[in-house]
Amino acid sequence: MNTKITFNLVFLFFGIITTISAQNFYRPELFFREDWKEIPAEIPLSQKHVNNPELLVQLYGAGQDSIKKSHHEKPVDDPYYIWSGLCLGNWMVTLKHKKNNVDLSGFAKIRWRTKQFGFRELRIAIKLADGNWLISNQFDGASKDWRVKEFNIQDIVWHKLDVNRIAETGIAKNPNISNVEEIGFTDLMPGGKSAACSRIDWIEVYGKPVKK
């Protein structure tokens, strides 16, 4: 093949790849995923249960001492998950990256695999770099089996969160979510044992890293 033609074809190929990459650049990559360590069940959840070495777990609320890292031998595919059933008060779990905060604006997403029973509605909770807390209007409700749900962050209406009571306190007007320090979850309720509880198997956060 003519050398000039070959060069042009190679140039065209890399030009197409570059264009495709540029078009997809606006979608942020995976910032973190947490699966929880496959070790025996224990109360309360603690740092030793965190699988991702870049993450720190934080517990909040009156029910934090009863958050369980759970697992059962049966069914055979039972995951290693977080369980709220024994919490005597409202509770919340968050994860904090050791090196970076995250920009959740634009096309950021959060995905998780959960199972709720009763009236429990698991919501996203975030702590901004300025110290303010927010809770999502969107949630993952009751399901008879484990379910994967994806949240488009730009579709969420954020409400203010009282971190001491783990209670929603009204709509947050135009919050800046471009610098988020902690990301977590809560159903804003105490546990009701197995009949009324939240369970979370894993969580993924897609956003752009922000240096602390």
Beta strands, then each sheet from edge to edge (+ up, - down):
strand 1: 30-34
strand 2: 55-60
strand 3: 68-70
strand 4: 81-83
strand 5: 92-97
strand 6: 100-103
strand 7: 109-116
strand 8: 122-128
strand 9: 133-140
strand 10: 147-152
strand 11: 158-162
strand 12: 167-171
strand 13: 180-186
strand 14: 198-206
strand 15: 208-211
sheet 1: 1+ 14- 4+ 3-
sheet 2: 1+ 14- 7+ 10-
sheet 3: 2+ 5- 13+ 8- 9+ 11- 12+
sheet 4: 6+ 15-
end
